[in-house]
Amino acid sequence: MGSFNKIIIVGYLGRDPELRYTPQGVPVCDFSVATTERRKDKSGEPQDHTTWFKVTFWRNSAEIANQYLRKGSQVYIEGTLSQRDWQDRDGNTRSSLEVQGTNIQFLGSRGDDMGGGRAPERAPMREERLSHDDSPGPSIGEDDVPF
């Protein structure tokens, strides 16, 4: 039997997205997403446990995420999960959870403040699918924007 790597995250952005471009002009957008679970500690008291994920989107989805998301935005993310190990300045081995996003949905109600003043009143409930080959992502024109 083959293997499978898929993660689904519903959480909140911990910082504004950062958009950059590869030397070939391909858009890349990075941001962090936090999920919080409530667990009981040894004494039975509820404690919040937060997990942070670094999320990366490419191509059209990268530009859309950068346009509509802000720190505090709630999102639904699908992607593949990887753990990256690296050395810090002191030579200690560190690791981080990284998600290569394949699908994104913007969550929240119409009255949510998306922050930053750059986003419209409400981010569209839109799902973006990415392929992992070099073909461009979904084509989105002005007629596809819901407002």
Secondary structure, DSSP 8 states (H G I E B T S, - for coil): ------EEEEEEESS--EEEE-TT--EEEEEEEEEEEEEE-TTS-EEEEEEEEEEEEEHHHHHHHHHH--TT-EEEEEEEEEEEEEE-TTS-EEEEEEEEEEEEEE---TT----TTTS-SS-----EE--SSSS------GGGS--
